[in-house]
Amino acid sequence: MRILVVWLINTVALLALPYLMTSIRISGFWTALIAALVLGLVNALIRPILVLLTLPVTVLTLGIFILVINGLLFWLVSKMVDGFYVSGFATAIGGALLYSIISWALSTLLLRN
């Protein structure tokens, strides 16, 4: 049940992004639902491999390179899901950062243990 709630929280966070950044567009709720699912799968499967492969660069930049990885994966998902549009890589980095902040805030408010 908790996984479904987190999925819906991430969907709401994705739906909020076009209101905050005009260069991100989502065609509707179902598109956001699918994009949140794909984003979760990409973050669970591909992100750990990328973080491990880029560990020297991440250490050298004191962790800031993680923002680039998050933006890359956010942009990748926008290319995979029809109806989810991100205008460029810089927008993807900003969108991934905002998405993380909104998702964290909603999870903190709604999922108290």
C-alpha positions as a Markdown table, in Angstrom:
| # | Residue | x | y | z |
|---|---|---|---|---|
| 1 | Met | 0.0 | 0.0 | 0.0 |
| 2 | Arg | 2.9 | 2.4 | 0.8 |
| 3 | Ile | 4.3 | 1.9 | -2.7 |
| 4 | Leu | 1.1 | 3.0 | -4.3 |
| 5 | Val | 1.0 | 6.1 | -2.0 |
| 6 | Val | 4.6 | 7.0 | -2.9 |
| 7 | Trp | 3.7 | 6.5 | -6.6 |
| 8 | Leu | 0.8 | 8.9 | -6.3 |
| 9 | Ile | 2.9 | 11.4 | -4.4 |
| 10 | Asn | 5.5 | 11.3 | -7.2 |
| 11 | Thr | 2.7 | 11.7 | -9.8 |
| 12 | Val | 1.4 | 14.8 | -8.0 |
| 13 | Ala | 5.0 | 16.2 | -7.9 |
| 14 | Leu | 5.3 | 15.6 | -11.7 |
| 15 | Leu | 1.9 | 17.4 | -12.3 |
| 16 | Ala | 3.1 | 20.4 | -10.3 |
| 17 | Leu | 6.3 | 20.9 | -12.4 |
| 18 | Pro | 4.6 | 22.5 | -15.5 |
| 19 | Tyr | 3.1 | 25.2 | -13.2 |
| 20 | Leu | 6.6 | 26.0 | -11.9 |
| 21 | Met | 8.6 | 25.6 | -15.1 |
| 22 | Thr | 7.1 | 26.5 | -18.4 |
| 23 | Ser | 9.6 | 24.4 | -20.3 |
| 24 | Ile | 8.2 | 21.2 | -18.9 |
| 25 | Arg | 4.9 | 19.9 | -20.2 |
| 26 | Ile | 2.8 | 16.9 | -19.2 |
| 27 | Ser | -0.3 | 16.1 | -21.2 |
| 28 | Gly | -2.4 | 14.7 | -18.4 |
| 29 | Phe | -2.8 | 12.6 | -15.2 |
| 30 | Trp | -2.3 | 9.3 | -16.9 |
| 31 | Thr | 0.9 | 10.5 | -18.6 |
| 32 | Ala | 2.2 | 11.7 | -15.2 |
| 33 | Leu | 1.3 | 8.4 | -13.7 |
| 34 | Ile | 3.2 | 6.5 | -16.3 |
| 35 | Ala | 6.2 | 8.9 | -16.2 |
| 36 | Ala | 6.4 | 8.6 | -12.4 |
| 37 | Leu | 6.4 | 4.8 | -12.8 |
| 38 | Val | 9.1 | 4.9 | -15.4 |
| 39 | Leu | 11.1 | 7.4 | -13.5 |
| 40 | Gly | 11.0 | 5.2 | -10.4 |
| 41 | Leu | 12.1 | 2.2 | -12.4 |
| 42 | Val | 14.9 | 4.1 | -14.0 |
| 43 | Asn | 16.1 | 5.5 | -10.7 |
| 44 | Ala | 16.0 | 2.0 | -9.2 |
| 45 | Leu | 17.7 | 0.2 | -12.0 |
| 46 | Ile | 20.0 | 2.5 | -14.0 |
| 47 | Arg | 20.9 | 5.2 | -11.4 |
| 48 | Pro | 23.0 | 3.0 | -9.1 |
| 49 | Ile | 25.1 | 1.8 | -12.0 |
| 50 | Leu | 25.7 | 5.4 | -13.2 |
| 51 | Val | 26.5 | 6.6 | -9.7 |
| 52 | Leu | 29.0 | 3.7 | -9.3 |
| 53 | Leu | 30.6 | 4.4 | -12.8 |
| 54 | Thr | 30.9 | 8.1 | -12.1 |
| 55 | Leu | 32.1 | 7.8 | -8.5 |
| 56 | Pro | 35.5 | 9.5 | -9.1 |
| 57 | Val | 33.9 | 12.5 | -10.8 |
| 58 | Thr | 31.3 | 12.7 | -8.1 |
| 59 | Val | 34.0 | 12.6 | -5.3 |
| 60 | Leu | 36.0 | 15.2 | -7.2 |
| 61 | Thr | 33.0 | 17.6 | -7.5 |
| 62 | Leu | 32.0 | 16.9 | -3.9 |
| 63 | Gly | 28.7 | 15.3 | -5.0 |
| 64 | Ile | 27.5 | 18.0 | -7.3 |
| 65 | Phe | 27.8 | 15.6 | -10.3 |
| 66 | Ile | 24.8 | 13.7 | -8.9 |
| 67 | Leu | 22.6 | 16.6 | -10.1 |
| 68 | Val | 23.9 | 15.9 | -13.6 |
| 69 | Ile | 23.0 | 12.2 | -13.3 |
| 70 | Asn | 19.5 | 13.0 | -12.0 |
| 71 | Gly | 19.0 | 15.5 | -14.8 |
| 72 | Leu | 20.2 | 13.0 | -17.4 |
| 73 | Leu | 17.7 | 10.3 | -16.1 |
| 74 | Phe | 14.9 | 12.9 | -15.9 |
| 75 | Trp | 15.6 | 13.9 | -19.5 |
| 76 | Leu | 15.8 | 10.2 | -20.6 |
| 77 | Val | 12.4 | 9.5 | -19.1 |
| 78 | Ser | 11.0 | 12.5 | -21.0 |
| 79 | Lys | 12.2 | 10.9 | -24.2 |
| 80 | Met | 10.7 | 7.6 | -23.4 |
| 81 | Val | 7.2 | 8.7 | -22.3 |
| 82 | Asp | 4.9 | 10.3 | -24.9 |
| 83 | Gly | 3.2 | 13.4 | -23.6 |
| 84 | Phe | 6.0 | 14.2 | -21.1 |
| 85 | Tyr | 8.2 | 17.0 | -22.6 |
| 86 | Val | 11.3 | 18.6 | -21.2 |
| 87 | Ser | 12.8 | 21.3 | -23.5 |
| 88 | Gly | 16.5 | 20.6 | -22.8 |
| 89 | Phe | 19.2 | 19.2 | -20.5 |
| 90 | Ala | 19.5 | 22.3 | -18.3 |
| 91 | Thr | 15.7 | 22.2 | -17.8 |
| 92 | Ala | 16.0 | 18.6 | -17.0 |
| 93 | Ile | 18.5 | 19.3 | -14.2 |
| 94 | Gly | 16.2 | 22.0 | -12.7 |
| 95 | Gly | 13.1 | 19.8 | -13.2 |
| 96 | Ala | 14.7 | 16.9 | -11.5 |
| 97 | Leu | 15.8 | 19.1 | -8.6 |
| 98 | Leu | 12.3 | 20.6 | -8.2 |
| 99 | Tyr | 10.7 | 17.2 | -8.6 |
| 100 | Ser | 12.9 | 15.8 | -5.8 |
| 101 | Ile | 12.1 | 18.7 | -3.5 |
| 102 | Ile | 8.3 | 18.5 | -4.1 |
| 103 | Ser | 8.3 | 14.8 | -3.7 |
| 104 | Trp | 10.3 | 14.9 | -0.5 |
| 105 | Ala | 8.0 | 17.6 | 1.0 |
| 106 | Leu | 4.8 | 15.7 | 0.1 |
| 107 | Ser | 6.3 | 12.5 | 1.4 |
| 108 | Thr | 7.3 | 14.2 | 4.7 |
| 109 | Leu | 3.8 | 15.6 | 5.1 |
| 110 | Leu | 1.8 | 12.6 | 4.1 |
| 111 | Leu | 4.0 | 9.6 | 5.2 |
| 112 | Arg | 4.7 | 9.9 | 8.8 |
| 113 | Asn | 6.0 | 6.9 | 10.7 |
